Amino acid sequence: MAKGLSALVAVALLTYFALALAQPDRDTRKPADEKHRQAMIRPQDIKWGPAPAKLPPGSKRAVLDGDPSKPGALYTFRVKAPDGYSVPPHTHPTDEHLTVIQGTILMGMGEKFDRAKLRELPAGSYIRLPKGEPHYNLYKGETVVQLHGIGPYDIHYVNPADDPTKTGRNELESRAHLFQGLGDHHRPITTLSKPAQRYFDQGLVFAFAFNHDEAIRSFEEAARLDPNAAMPWWGVALCNGPHINNPVMPPQRSASAWVALEKAMQRKQQATVAERALIEALSRRYANPPPDDRKPLDEAYATAMHGVWKANQADPDIGTLYAEALMDLQPWDLWNKDGSPKGNSKEIIAVLEQAMRLNPKHPGALHLYIHAMESSSQPRRAITAADRLRSLVPASGHLRHMPSHIDVLTGRWNEAVEANVRAIEADRQYRQRSPRQEFMHVYMSHNHQMLAFAAMMQGRSKMALDAARQIRPNVPDDYARRETVAIEPFFPILYDVLVRFGMWDAILREPAPPDYLPITTAMWKFSRAVAFAAKGQVAEAEKAHAQFKLAKAEIPPDRMVAVNPAERVLQIADHVIAGEIAYRKGNIDEAVNQLRRAIAIEADLVYMEPPEWTIPVRHSLGAILVDAERYEEAAAVYRSDLAQWPENGWSLFGLARCLRAQGNTAEAEQYEKRFEKAWVNADTKIGSSCLCVRAKP
């Protein structure tokens, strides 16, 4: 009986297991009544899609099985992330099982990211993380991990600010892009994150290119990618500070610089000796609260950077930063009128030349060297630097433009035109990716202004007018109203172009500028007075002259163009109008007297490029002297102009006419050939060096 029962039980068990084996595997992730199924997925069949929104941007996910969001359901999925990808401290509501499929993951435990606690786990490693256990990780090389567990899969960040789903839209939009075309400049910093390093390098290049807002965005992204790195915060603090084109620090910049400096100081213990030195030097540049007079802080920073440079004389970045600190002490004021160096100029030049010897393609050193030499008596010393910089950082409109500062001073007008054409195109492409701009409007407008100036010297009226007309429409009205003092100096060149090419009727049709642009309004009225005089309408010219004087008187005495008082620049306009009217009245001596007075003021202006009086007054004076057949005087005027603006077509033409009239045929032919070369791209025929003067047959 017992043997029979045992046999029956054995048969029953065998039958049960046979039936069980005949059934498909039960899917424990699904409800019991759901159809059972198998899952077999080859690597080439894996479909990658967006990672969960709570993971930092940059990763992808492929769900292999189940529904990770469903409570109680078994899931399996993979995450693929690039080298340097990092997930800040976080927890999960359920146990997490993780297998490293490819690459390496560095895992640390705790509520605070601590690089020293990271443990390297290569491909093949397995990790089990209990629910609620805070941890963080960093990916080394492109890495694929496989996660499985029981849903719901979710991430709870220790610091809610790290949660991408809680980041405001404006903050996301303000994050930096990675740009192509910034060259290969690299400064290794203390970080294990290659993306953080890449953003830091990008930020440093943008800083050297004076795009400080984009540099700040890049440095902030580097700091986000590596929360423990000190140097990104150093970069943020640096770029919130003053510079030669904007020495003022508004309250928000001062506050941002101080906060960033504190973050850099908090992290400096993990930094290298040189990095700590840079951070500590920068701490001398700021104070909280900021003083009314920044000069002692700027001097203290320059002194500190001198010490950093002395300790690191093989480091071209530090040399460049030291030279810039010195330049910030005397912006646009490096040379005396007699050409002798002023203040720290000798030291600035020596340091920059050493930096260029260390790295002949250093974007910051090349950039600053152009600025250092352009207002000297030897701008040709910077030709090599200009040519090296010309295509070194093609994505930077400002660095594309910078060689033209030397080009226009050395008679390379076509190179100046091409540099600014390329700069404007670089700006266009840059704005497509980064449309929200502030101070960069100044640099972008400057590129159009410089193109118009160079094109005028080549007789290219259409190019000059197109460039000038694009300036105001490309500047948002709210920015122009808010930052009028900074942006207005670029607007009046429109009237200079119209005057330069004798477009008298077009000038008189030109509408008045907005009331909030007082300098532009005065120059509009100047152009109208010159136009009436050139048309022989002397009474109307005198009325327009009176209106100009009223507009000039309304400008505050402390108002600057860029580096010169507006009142001083507009004195030139006053004398030019008076000279043009006197010429039309037939009073040549008075016309010459007025124009010579204008030239004296013009020569005394603080250097700026292009000059803050754009059309050389000598072109008008020379033309009037030629018309009066005072050829010897006119020739001297043109030779002086060519010494200042080599190979400009207007003075080449005028001097050739003088020489021919004096019977100096051989020399006249030489200048005529030079004029033809200078005018090869011109669309304007001229009979005088100023179209306000009757052409001699």
PLY file of the C-alpha trace (Angstrom):
ply
format ascii 1.0
element vertex 697
property float x
property float y
property float z
element edge 696
property int vertex1
property int vertex2
end_header
0.00 0.00 0.00
2.75 2.41 0.95
4.74 1.48 -2.15
1.71 2.14 -4.36
1.07 5.49 -2.75
4.66 6.50 -3.22
4.50 5.55 -6.85
1.36 7.63 -7.37
2.96 10.64 -5.70
6.05 10.26 -7.83
3.98 10.07 -11.00
2.01 13.16 -9.94
5.14 15.15 -9.23
6.72 14.17 -12.53
3.54 15.13 -14.35
3.43 18.49 -12.54
7.03 19.37 -13.37
6.58 18.23 -16.95
3.58 20.49 -17.32
5.41 23.34 -15.61
8.37 23.00 -17.91
6.03 22.97 -20.89
4.65 26.40 -19.88
6.36 29.68 -20.85
8.31 31.42 -18.05
6.01 33.32 -15.74
6.66 37.11 -15.96
6.62 38.14 -12.32
6.52 41.78 -13.31
3.07 41.46 -14.78
-0.26 40.75 -13.16
-1.00 37.00 -12.91
-3.57 37.10 -15.68
-1.25 38.78 -18.20
0.13 36.70 -21.04
3.50 35.16 -20.20
6.40 35.88 -22.54
10.13 35.63 -23.08
12.61 38.49 -23.71
15.67 38.06 -25.93
17.39 41.26 -27.15
20.63 41.42 -29.10
22.92 44.48 -28.64
22.23 45.73 -32.16
18.49 45.66 -31.47
18.65 47.91 -28.41
16.78 51.15 -29.01
18.13 54.14 -27.15
15.89 57.02 -26.22
15.87 59.96 -23.82
16.86 59.24 -20.24
14.40 59.99 -17.43
13.97 63.71 -16.89
15.37 63.39 -13.37
18.75 62.26 -14.68
21.15 65.08 -15.61
21.13 65.97 -19.33
23.49 64.07 -21.59
22.54 60.43 -21.00
20.32 58.00 -22.91
18.17 55.07 -21.74
17.03 51.79 -23.30
14.29 49.86 -21.49
14.94 46.15 -22.01
12.04 44.74 -20.05
9.20 45.84 -17.85
7.97 49.26 -16.86
10.35 51.10 -14.49
7.64 53.53 -13.43
5.15 50.85 -12.34
4.98 50.00 -8.60
5.74 46.39 -7.81
6.86 45.52 -11.34
10.23 44.04 -12.23
12.23 46.21 -14.67
15.51 46.11 -16.54
16.99 49.06 -18.41
20.35 50.43 -19.48
21.80 53.92 -19.26
24.52 55.18 -21.58
26.43 58.35 -20.68
29.55 60.15 -21.99
32.89 60.45 -20.31
32.71 62.76 -17.32
28.96 62.40 -16.85
28.05 62.83 -13.20
24.97 62.30 -11.05
24.98 64.39 -7.83
24.18 62.80 -4.43
20.79 61.08 -4.51
18.72 58.17 -3.23
16.18 55.71 -4.68
12.84 54.63 -3.15
13.59 50.96 -3.90
16.71 48.81 -3.97
18.86 49.37 -7.07
20.89 46.62 -8.72
23.50 47.94 -11.14
25.87 46.10 -13.47
28.60 47.90 -15.42
28.37 46.70 -19.04
30.90 49.03 -20.66
33.36 51.66 -19.43
33.90 52.51 -15.78
31.72 54.06 -13.11
33.16 55.80 -10.05
30.77 55.44 -7.13
30.81 57.27 -3.82
28.55 57.02 -0.79
27.22 59.92 1.24
25.19 63.10 1.02
28.09 65.25 -0.22
30.14 64.72 -3.37
33.65 63.83 -2.22
36.11 62.86 -4.94
38.36 61.14 -2.41
35.61 58.62 -1.62
34.97 57.57 -5.21
35.53 53.87 -5.87
36.39 52.78 -9.40
34.19 49.99 -10.76
35.15 48.76 -14.27
33.06 46.80 -16.76
31.72 43.59 -15.22
31.25 45.12 -11.77
28.00 44.70 -9.82
26.59 47.14 -7.28
23.58 46.72 -4.97
22.31 49.93 -3.39
19.66 49.66 -0.65
16.74 52.03 -0.88
17.32 55.40 0.76
21.14 55.04 0.64
22.64 58.37 -0.58
25.29 57.98 -3.26
26.78 59.76 -6.26
28.71 58.72 -9.33
31.00 59.84 -12.11
31.42 58.08 -15.47
34.90 57.42 -16.86
34.90 56.95 -20.61
31.64 56.30 -22.44
29.88 54.01 -20.01
26.86 51.72 -20.16
25.26 50.42 -16.97
22.34 48.02 -16.58
19.86 48.56 -13.77
17.21 46.14 -12.58
14.89 46.08 -9.64
11.27 46.41 -8.59
9.52 49.62 -9.53
8.92 52.39 -9.26
12.37 53.59 -10.31
12.86 57.17 -9.15
15.62 59.55 -8.04
15.47 61.85 -5.01
18.32 64.37 -4.93
19.87 65.26 -1.59
20.05 68.87 -2.82
16.76 69.71 -4.57
18.63 72.28 -6.69
20.35 69.36 -8.45
17.02 68.05 -9.73
16.81 68.89 -13.47
13.01 68.74 -13.35
12.99 71.56 -10.81
15.38 73.78 -12.78
13.56 76.81 -14.14
13.28 77.24 -17.88
15.27 80.46 -17.79
18.12 78.70 -15.99
18.16 75.91 -18.54
18.22 78.41 -21.38
21.04 80.30 -19.71
23.29 77.23 -19.57
26.23 77.20 -21.88
26.41 75.50 -25.25
29.53 73.82 -26.48
30.80 75.75 -29.48
32.93 74.63 -32.37
35.64 76.86 -33.81
37.22 78.09 -30.57
40.67 76.73 -31.32
42.57 74.24 -29.21
43.66 76.32 -26.23
43.76 74.12 -23.12
44.53 74.77 -19.47
44.29 71.60 -17.36
42.47 72.15 -14.06
41.88 69.95 -11.06
38.91 67.85 -12.17
38.12 64.27 -13.14
35.30 65.44 -15.40
36.31 65.81 -19.02
33.12 67.77 -19.86
33.87 70.15 -16.98
37.40 70.57 -18.34
36.05 71.23 -21.81
33.64 73.87 -20.55
36.42 75.47 -18.52
38.67 75.66 -21.59
35.80 77.18 -23.57
35.17 79.71 -20.81
38.83 80.71 -20.72
38.93 81.29 -24.48
35.75 83.37 -24.29
37.33 85.35 -21.44
40.41 86.00 -23.57
38.03 87.03 -26.39
36.23 89.54 -24.10
32.94 87.62 -24.37
32.61 87.63 -20.61
28.93 86.70 -20.45
29.46 83.54 -22.49
32.59 82.80 -20.48
30.55 82.99 -17.27
27.95 80.59 -18.68
30.72 78.16 -19.64
32.44 78.38 -16.25
29.12 77.90 -14.45
28.42 74.78 -16.51
31.89 73.46 -15.64
31.09 74.07 -11.98
27.77 72.24 -12.33
29.49 69.27 -13.95
32.13 69.13 -11.23
30.75 70.66 -8.02
34.09 70.29 -6.25
36.25 72.06 -8.83
37.58 75.45 -7.73
38.76 76.94 -11.01
35.35 77.27 -12.70
34.28 79.55 -9.84
37.55 81.47 -10.22
36.56 82.01 -13.86
33.09 83.24 -12.92
34.58 85.70 -10.45
37.22 86.86 -12.93
34.73 87.57 -15.71
32.36 89.53 -13.49
35.18 92.01 -12.93
36.21 95.17 -14.80
38.07 95.18 -18.10
39.49 97.78 -20.46
36.23 98.23 -22.36
34.01 98.32 -19.28
35.85 99.41 -16.13
32.62 99.87 -14.15
31.23 97.11 -11.93
27.48 97.52 -11.33
26.08 96.11 -8.07
24.91 92.82 -9.57
28.35 92.14 -11.05
30.01 92.92 -7.72
27.63 90.57 -5.90
28.12 87.76 -8.45
31.90 88.15 -8.34
31.93 87.94 -4.55
29.71 84.84 -4.40
31.83 83.07 -7.04
35.05 84.05 -5.29
33.78 82.58 -2.01
32.96 79.31 -3.78
36.42 79.19 -5.32
38.03 79.87 -1.93
35.97 77.08 -0.33
37.26 74.58 -2.90
40.86 75.73 -3.28
42.33 73.08 -0.94
41.91 70.47 -3.67
43.52 72.76 -6.27
47.13 72.92 -7.47
49.61 75.46 -6.13
49.21 77.67 -9.23
45.41 77.45 -9.06
45.42 78.45 -5.39
47.71 81.36 -6.23
45.31 82.60 -8.94
42.33 82.30 -6.59
44.11 84.09 -3.76
45.26 86.86 -6.11
41.70 87.33 -7.32
40.56 87.68 -3.70
42.47 90.99 -3.66
40.30 92.32 -6.49
36.96 92.31 -4.69
35.45 93.41 -1.39
32.05 93.01 0.22
30.54 95.54 0.28
32.33 96.99 -2.78
33.93 100.41 -2.29
32.95 103.47 -4.30
36.51 103.73 -5.62
37.78 100.48 -7.13
41.28 101.71 -7.87
42.95 100.33 -4.69
41.40 96.90 -5.34
42.51 96.86 -8.98
46.02 97.87 -7.93
46.10 95.20 -5.23
45.04 92.56 -7.75
47.71 93.64 -10.24
50.34 93.51 -7.48
49.21 90.03 -6.46
49.26 88.84 -10.08
52.81 90.16 -10.40
53.79 87.73 -7.66
51.91 84.86 -9.31
53.67 85.59 -12.61
57.11 85.74 -10.98
56.48 82.28 -9.55
55.12 80.88 -12.83
57.10 82.47 -15.66
56.68 79.44 -17.89
52.88 79.79 -17.81
51.56 81.98 -20.67
48.02 82.02 -19.24
49.28 83.58 -16.01
51.43 86.04 -17.94
48.43 87.09 -20.02
46.24 87.49 -16.94
48.93 89.58 -15.25
49.30 91.82 -18.32
45.54 92.31 -18.44
45.49 93.25 -14.75
48.02 95.99 -15.55
46.09 97.15 -18.62
42.95 97.48 -16.51
44.76 100.12 -14.43
45.09 102.42 -17.46
42.51 101.42 -20.09
43.17 102.91 -23.54
45.89 105.09 -22.03
49.18 103.26 -22.57
51.15 105.86 -24.57
51.95 109.55 -24.35
51.30 111.83 -27.30
55.01 111.79 -28.18
54.91 108.00 -28.50
56.70 107.26 -25.24
55.33 104.50 -22.99
53.07 105.54 -20.17
52.62 103.94 -16.76
53.01 100.16 -16.92
53.25 99.95 -20.72
56.81 98.60 -20.83
55.98 95.84 -18.37
52.75 94.98 -20.21
54.54 94.62 -23.53
57.43 92.63 -22.07
55.08 90.18 -20.35
52.89 89.72 -23.41
55.90 89.17 -25.65
57.16 86.53 -23.20
53.71 84.88 -23.20
53.76 84.80 -27.01
57.23 83.27 -26.99
55.92 80.54 -24.68
52.85 80.02 -26.85
52.91 81.80 -30.23
49.22 81.01 -30.68
47.95 82.15 -27.32
44.59 83.84 -28.07
44.67 86.10 -25.02
48.26 87.25 -25.43
47.79 87.95 -29.15
44.57 89.86 -28.46
46.04 92.02 -25.71
49.26 92.64 -27.62
47.25 94.20 -30.45
45.56 96.47 -27.93
48.89 97.30 -26.31
50.60 98.27 -29.57
47.83 99.83 -31.65
48.05 103.29 -30.11
51.86 103.26 -30.05
54.12 104.84 -32.64
55.01 101.32 -33.84
51.79 99.44 -34.60
53.68 97.37 -37.18
55.25 95.46 -34.31
51.86 93.78 -33.88
51.43 92.64 -37.51
52.66 89.14 -36.73
50.31 88.88 -33.76
47.43 90.12 -35.90
48.12 87.56 -38.61
48.39 84.71 -36.09
45.10 85.70 -34.48
43.25 86.23 -37.76
41.84 82.69 -38.05
42.93 81.19 -34.72
39.47 81.31 -33.07
37.02 81.48 -35.98
33.90 81.27 -33.80
34.78 84.47 -31.94
33.57 87.54 -33.79
35.70 89.82 -31.65
38.92 87.89 -32.20
38.13 87.68 -35.92
37.81 91.46 -35.88
40.86 92.33 -33.77
43.52 92.12 -36.52
41.76 95.00 -38.28
42.94 97.33 -35.49
46.45 96.84 -36.86
45.38 96.54 -40.50
43.91 100.05 -40.68
47.01 101.54 -39.07
49.35 99.82 -41.51
47.48 100.41 -44.77
46.06 96.89 -45.11
42.54 98.07 -45.82
41.38 95.02 -47.70
42.51 92.77 -44.85
40.60 95.03 -42.46
37.45 94.69 -44.54
37.78 90.91 -44.75
38.45 90.60 -41.03
35.23 92.39 -40.18
33.16 90.59 -42.81
34.25 87.33 -41.19
33.64 88.75 -37.72
30.09 89.74 -38.60
29.40 86.27 -40.00
30.83 84.69 -36.84
28.56 86.94 -34.78
25.55 85.89 -36.85
26.23 82.22 -36.28
26.93 82.80 -32.61
23.66 84.70 -32.06
21.73 81.80 -33.56
22.95 79.56 -30.74
23.16 82.20 -28.02
20.61 84.91 -28.78
20.49 86.47 -25.31
23.26 89.08 -25.24
24.19 92.06 -23.15
27.57 93.78 -23.51
28.35 91.72 -26.62
26.02 94.10 -28.48
28.85 96.61 -28.12
31.42 94.34 -29.77
29.03 93.24 -32.51
28.18 96.86 -33.31
31.88 97.68 -33.30
32.51 95.09 -36.02
29.98 96.80 -38.30
31.43 100.19 -37.42
34.96 99.08 -38.28
33.78 97.50 -41.53
32.12 100.77 -42.51
35.28 102.72 -41.66
37.58 100.43 -43.66
35.18 100.27 -46.60
34.98 104.07 -46.68
38.75 104.26 -47.05
38.48 101.95 -50.07
35.65 103.87 -51.74
33.16 101.04 -51.19
30.01 103.03 -50.57
27.49 100.20 -50.69
29.44 98.01 -48.29
30.02 100.90 -45.90
26.38 101.99 -45.96
25.06 98.44 -45.53
27.35 97.89 -42.54
26.37 101.20 -40.93
22.64 100.68 -41.47
22.74 97.27 -39.79
24.01 98.57 -36.46
20.90 100.01 -34.84
18.43 97.33 -36.02
20.67 94.63 -34.51
20.58 96.24 -31.07
17.37 95.62 -29.09
15.66 98.88 -28.27
15.45 98.03 -24.58
19.21 97.50 -24.44
19.89 100.73 -26.34
17.67 102.66 -23.91
19.14 100.94 -20.84
22.79 101.07 -21.92
22.77 104.19 -24.09
26.18 105.43 -22.96
27.84 102.15 -23.99
26.08 101.56 -27.31
25.44 105.03 -28.74
29.02 105.65 -29.97
28.41 103.14 -32.78
25.29 104.76 -34.21
26.58 108.05 -35.73
28.75 106.31 -38.33
25.67 106.08 -40.53
25.83 109.85 -41.05
29.60 109.68 -41.60
29.07 107.24 -44.48
26.40 109.43 -46.06
28.66 112.50 -45.80
31.74 110.59 -46.97
30.06 109.58 -50.23
28.25 112.86 -50.84
24.74 111.44 -50.46
23.30 114.88 -49.76
19.68 114.24 -50.70
19.67 110.96 -48.77
20.93 112.82 -45.71
18.10 115.33 -45.91
15.59 112.46 -46.17
17.05 110.67 -43.15
14.64 110.70 -40.18
15.67 112.12 -36.84
17.08 109.65 -34.30
15.18 108.92 -31.06
15.38 111.57 -28.37
17.34 109.32 -26.01
20.34 109.41 -28.39
21.73 112.95 -27.92
25.12 112.44 -29.60
23.53 110.67 -32.56
21.00 113.49 -32.83
23.76 116.10 -32.87
25.61 114.20 -35.60
22.40 113.89 -37.63
22.08 117.68 -37.47
25.76 118.01 -38.37
25.24 115.93 -41.51
22.26 118.06 -42.51
24.28 121.27 -42.19
27.09 119.80 -44.33
24.57 118.54 -46.89
22.94 121.95 -47.27
26.36 123.59 -47.61
27.48 121.06 -50.23
24.30 121.69 -52.21
25.04 125.43 -52.15
22.05 126.19 -49.91
24.01 128.41 -47.56
21.06 129.94 -45.68
19.65 126.50 -44.90
23.15 125.36 -43.90
23.43 128.23 -41.43
20.05 127.38 -39.92
21.08 123.74 -39.62
24.34 124.87 -38.03
22.39 126.78 -35.39
20.23 123.70 -34.74
23.37 121.61 -34.37
24.73 124.04 -31.78
21.52 123.77 -29.78
21.72 119.97 -29.86
25.39 120.10 -28.82
24.58 122.42 -25.90
21.99 119.97 -24.55
24.55 117.19 -24.09
25.81 116.98 -20.47
29.43 118.15 -20.14
30.50 114.82 -18.63
28.99 112.72 -21.41
31.61 110.66 -23.24
31.57 109.20 -26.73
33.65 106.15 -25.84
36.89 107.54 -24.44
36.63 111.22 -25.39
34.21 113.83 -24.06
31.31 114.25 -26.47
31.64 118.02 -26.21
35.24 117.79 -27.44
34.40 115.56 -30.40
31.46 117.75 -31.38
33.74 120.81 -31.40
35.32 119.22 -34.46
31.89 118.98 -36.07
31.24 122.66 -35.25
34.45 123.77 -36.99
33.85 121.50 -39.99
30.38 122.98 -40.56
31.80 126.48 -40.23
34.54 125.60 -42.72
32.11 124.13 -45.24
29.87 127.19 -45.06
32.84 129.55 -45.39
34.02 127.62 -48.44
30.60 127.94 -50.09
30.67 131.65 -49.39
34.03 131.88 -51.16
35.98 132.70 -47.99
38.79 130.19 -48.46
41.03 131.56 -45.71
38.24 131.27 -43.14
37.41 127.78 -44.36
41.06 126.73 -44.02
41.28 128.34 -40.58
38.18 126.52 -39.33
39.37 123.17 -40.67
42.84 123.57 -39.20
41.25 124.25 -35.82
39.23 121.07 -36.27
42.39 119.10 -37.13
44.12 120.37 -33.98
41.31 119.01 -31.82
41.16 115.80 -33.87
44.87 115.21 -33.28
44.44 115.71 -29.54
41.70 113.09 -29.11
42.43 110.04 -26.98
43.13 107.08 -29.24
40.21 104.88 -30.25
39.73 102.58 -33.20
38.14 103.64 -35.42
38.80 107.21 -34.34
35.94 109.00 -32.65
36.04 111.51 -35.49
35.72 109.08 -38.37
36.31 111.09 -41.57
39.77 112.68 -41.44
39.34 116.45 -41.53
42.51 116.64 -43.64
40.51 115.20 -46.54
38.25 118.25 -46.50
41.11 120.67 -45.95
43.22 119.14 -48.71
40.29 119.28 -51.14
39.65 122.98 -50.43
43.34 123.81 -50.81
43.47 121.95 -54.15
40.38 123.85 -55.29
42.15 127.08 -54.32
45.25 125.85 -56.23
47.33 125.94 -53.07
48.98 122.69 -54.08
52.05 122.81 -51.88
49.94 123.25 -48.74
47.54 120.56 -49.91
50.37 118.10 -50.60
51.69 118.58 -47.06
48.21 117.92 -45.68
47.88 114.70 -47.67
51.34 113.47 -46.69
50.47 113.99 -43.03
47.24 112.07 -43.50
49.01 109.18 -45.24
51.44 108.99 -42.33
48.47 108.43 -40.05
46.33 106.35 -42.42
48.71 104.65 -44.88
47.45 103.83 -48.36
44.00 105.35 -47.90
42.64 106.09 -51.34
41.34 109.59 -50.63
44.73 111.07 -49.76
46.54 109.05 -52.42
44.20 110.59 -54.97
44.61 114.10 -53.55
48.38 113.91 -53.36
48.64 112.58 -56.92
46.57 115.57 -58.13
48.83 117.99 -56.25
52.01 116.45 -57.64
50.72 116.48 -61.19
49.62 120.09 -60.85
53.11 120.94 -59.59
54.68 119.22 -62.61
56.11 116.33 -60.58
54.92 113.77 -63.11
57.05 110.79 -62.09
56.04 110.92 -58.43
52.45 111.67 -59.43
52.37 108.47 -61.48
53.61 106.46 -58.51
50.78 107.79 -56.34
48.25 107.28 -59.11
49.24 103.61 -59.30
48.94 103.31 -55.54
45.54 104.97 -55.73
44.38 102.51 -58.40
45.44 99.64 -56.18
43.69 101.14 -53.16
40.55 101.81 -55.20
40.40 98.44 -56.98
37.19 97.42 -55.13
35.61 100.88 -55.11
32.14 101.56 -56.44
32.59 105.35 -56.29
34.47 107.59 -58.70
35.98 110.66 -57.12
37.39 113.92 -58.39
38.37 115.24 -54.98
39.36 113.93 -51.56
36.09 115.30 -50.23
32.87 115.16 -52.22
31.82 118.37 -50.48
34.24 120.21 -52.77
33.89 120.85 -56.49
36.07 118.46 -58.49
38.79 119.97 -60.65
38.62 118.90 -64.30
0 1
1 2
2 3
3 4
4 5
5 6
6 7
7 8
8 9
9 10
10 11
11 12
12 13
13 14
14 15
15 16
16 17
17 18
18 19
19 20
20 21
21 22
22 23
23 24
24 25
25 26
26 27
27 28
28 29
29 30
30 31
31 32
32 33
33 34
34 35
35 36
36 37
37 38
38 39
39 40
40 41
41 42
42 43
43 44
44 45
45 46
46 47
47 48
48 49
49 50
50 51
51 52
52 53
53 54
54 55
55 56
56 57
57 58
58 59
59 60
60 61
61 62
62 63
63 64
64 65
65 66
66 67
67 68
68 69
69 70
70 71
71 72
72 73
73 74
74 75
75 76
76 77
77 78
78 79
79 80
80 81
81 82
82 83
83 84
84 85
85 86
86 87
87 88
88 89
89 90
90 91
91 92
92 93
93 94
94 95
95 96
96 97
97 98
98 99
99 100
100 101
101 102
102 103
103 104
104 105
105 106
106 107
107 108
108 109
109 110
110 111
111 112
112 113
113 114
114 115
115 116
116 117
117 118
118 119
119 120
120 121
121 122
122 123
123 124
124 125
125 126
126 127
127 128
128 129
129 130
130 131
131 132
132 133
133 134
134 135
135 136
136 137
137 138
138 139
139 140
140 141
141 142
142 143
143 144
144 145
145 146
146 147
147 148
148 149
149 150
150 151
151 152
152 153
153 154
154 155
155 156
156 157
157 158
158 159
159 160
160 161
161 162
162 163
163 164
164 165
165 166
166 167
167 168
168 169
169 170
170 171
171 172
172 173
173 174
174 175
175 176
176 177
177 178
178 179
179 180
180 181
181 182
182 183
183 184
184 185
185 186
186 187
187 188
188 189
189 190
190 191
191 192
192 193
193 194
194 195
195 196
196 197
197 198
198 199
199 200
200 201
201 202
202 203
203 204
204 205
205 206
206 207
207 208
208 209
209 210
210 211
211 212
212 213
213 214
214 215
215 216
216 217
217 218
218 219
219 220
220 221
221 222
222 223
223 224
224 225
225 226
226 227
227 228
228 229
229 230
230 231
231 232
232 233
233 234
234 235
235 236
236 237
237 238
238 239
239 240
240 241
241 242
242 243
243 244
244 245
245 246
246 247
247 248
248 249
249 250
250 251
251 252
252 253
253 254
254 255
255 256
256 257
257 258
258 259
259 260
260 261
261 262
262 263
263 264
264 265
265 266
266 267
267 268
268 269
269 270
270 271
271 272
272 273
273 274
274 275
275 276
276 277
277 278
278 279
279 280
280 281
281 282
282 283
283 284
284 285
285 286
286 287
287 288
288 289
289 290
290 291
291 292
292 293
293 294
294 295
295 296
296 297
297 298
298 299
299 300
300 301
301 302
302 303
303 304
304 305
305 306
306 307
307 308
308 309
309 310
310 311
311 312
312 313
313 314
314 315
315 316
316 317
317 318
318 319
319 320
320 321
321 322
322 323
323 324
324 325
325 326
326 327
327 328
328 329
329 330
330 331
331 332
332 333
333 334
334 335
335 336
336 337
337 338
338 339
339 340
340 341
341 342
342 343
343 344
344 345
345 346
346 347
347 348
348 349
349 350
350 351
351 352
352 353
353 354
354 355
355 356
356 357
357 358
358 359
359 360
360 361
361 362
362 363
363 364
364 365
365 366
366 367
367 368
368 369
369 370
370 371
371 372
372 373
373 374
374 375
375 376
376 377
377 378
378 379
379 380
380 381
381 382
382 383
383 384
384 385
385 386
386 387
387 388
388 389
389 390
390 391
391 392
392 393
393 394
394 395
395 396
396 397
397 398
398 399
399 400
400 401
401 402
402 403
403 404
404 405
405 406
406 407
407 408
408 409
409 410
410 411
411 412
412 413
413 414
414 415
415 416
416 417
417 418
418 419
419 420
420 421
421 422
422 423
423 424
424 425
425 426
426 427
427 428
428 429
429 430
430 431
431 432
432 433
433 434
434 435
435 436
436 437
437 438
438 439
439 440
440 441
441 442
442 443
443 444
444 445
445 446
446 447
447 448
448 449
449 450
450 451
451 452
452 453
453 454
454 455
455 456
456 457
457 458
458 459
459 460
460 461
461 462
462 463
463 464
464 465
465 466
466 467
467 468
468 469
469 470
470 471
471 472
472 473
473 474
474 475
475 476
476 477
477 478
478 479
479 480
480 481
481 482
482 483
483 484
484 485
485 486
486 487
487 488
488 489
489 490
490 491
491 492
492 493
493 494
494 495
495 496
496 497
497 498
498 499
499 500
500 501
501 502
502 503
503 504
504 505
505 506
506 507
507 508
508 509
509 510
510 511
511 512
512 513
513 514
514 515
515 516
516 517
517 518
518 519
519 520
520 521
521 522
522 523
523 524
524 525
525 526
526 527
527 528
528 529
529 530
530 531
531 532
532 533
533 534
534 535
535 536
536 537
537 538
538 539
539 540
540 541
541 542
542 543
543 544
544 545
545 546
546 547
547 548
548 549
549 550
550 551
551 552
552 553
553 554
554 555
555 556
556 557
557 558
558 559
559 560
560 561
561 562
562 563
563 564
564 565
565 566
566 567
567 568
568 569
569 570
570 571
571 572
572 573
573 574
574 575
575 576
576 577
577 578
578 579
579 580
580 581
581 582
582 583
583 584
584 585
585 586
586 587
587 588
588 589
589 590
590 591
591 592
592 593
593 594
594 595
595 596
596 597
597 598
598 599
599 600
600 601
601 602
602 603
603 604
604 605
605 606
606 607
607 608
608 609
609 610
610 611
611 612
612 613
613 614
614 615
615 616
616 617
617 618
618 619
619 620
620 621
621 622
622 623
623 624
624 625
625 626
626 627
627 628
628 629
629 630
630 631
631 632
632 633
633 634
634 635
635 636
636 637
637 638
638 639
639 640
640 641
641 642
642 643
643 644
644 645
645 646
646 647
647 648
648 649
649 650
650 651
651 652
652 653
653 654
654 655
655 656
656 657
657 658
658 659
659 660
660 661
661 662
662 663
663 664
664 665
665 666
666 667
667 668
668 669
669 670
670 671
671 672
672 673
673 674
674 675
675 676
676 677
677 678
678 679
679 680
680 681
681 682
682 683
683 684
684 685
685 686
686 687
687 688
688 689
689 690
690 691
691 692
692 693
693 694
694 695
695 696
